[in-house]
């Protein structure tokens, strides 16, 4: 029977960590709190090392409102800095990427070397009388860590090490990404009208495979599809046991070749979800890294990278790019659908048409169990110091 307003406000009759309030996706105060308690404290995927392959190559991005630049130094080491001049705060690297011998602020032309030292203050005689001196005005360095060619950063100097943070979460992709040189061959980004968590949730649940036309025909038909188990790692990360995609069942994809990446069987798919916002998906021949950047409660930047084997013959690269684009290019057959799904959710959350999101599926952690989403929201609740199921108390408590 349909519910009246009172009934509609009652939480679902399931354990408290088996649902979350719609407020966690839409409330601006909680969004501001996430910036401080989550985004500025976690390790965040920045780029793949192949995107800054040569000395002086840099890549810029914004995280938790902070403009950042990742650059490969003259000593080959990859570093990250807050992308702001020590003088009057302007950006020292503009545009998404480039190559620079020095980072030069375009406002007053102060210069920094690739290791972040301030090496030139324009017409420095003006600072002789009272200072300051350039030795004290290097860029602010941000912690970096590199694993399997992926560069991660952390704005918090006191956060746990990356190794402790990630734990064993890369076990399933260690051989795939670590035994041959890998490079990025595709990048695109888009903005969606949805909360960043909704995007990550689509990567952390298999139940919505029912919504994907191509998945209904291919992966869901494969033997054992529903029996695969979720594996949870510490700090909110997780994965699911590999599955086999039967591409041959989808018209037009019968000729997909089998130049699989190392360690993978035919049609094998593996996916690793890192808290809070990154998913690494391996689809037999190619790799994709998804990263989201929260902009506002209902606005998220998505970055998509496609990766293949570095230096491979042109024909093999073309095959890999084609396989990648079948699914993951801007006009791919899958995951673009996910943007449509989550924008439909957002339309309800944004206007108060939704009260709760139910994460109560229990199938002994088999594929269509919501266990990884619950694991994610437990970590979110731990970091925020508030249960995701009950933001009303939480906001009152904060007052
Ligand atoms: Fe999906």
Boltz pocket constraint, residues with backbone or C-beta under 6 A from the ligand:
constraints:
  - pocket:
      binder: B
      contacts: [[A, 202], [A, 205], [A, 208], [A, 209], [A, 212], [A, 335], [A, 338]]
      max_distance: 6.0
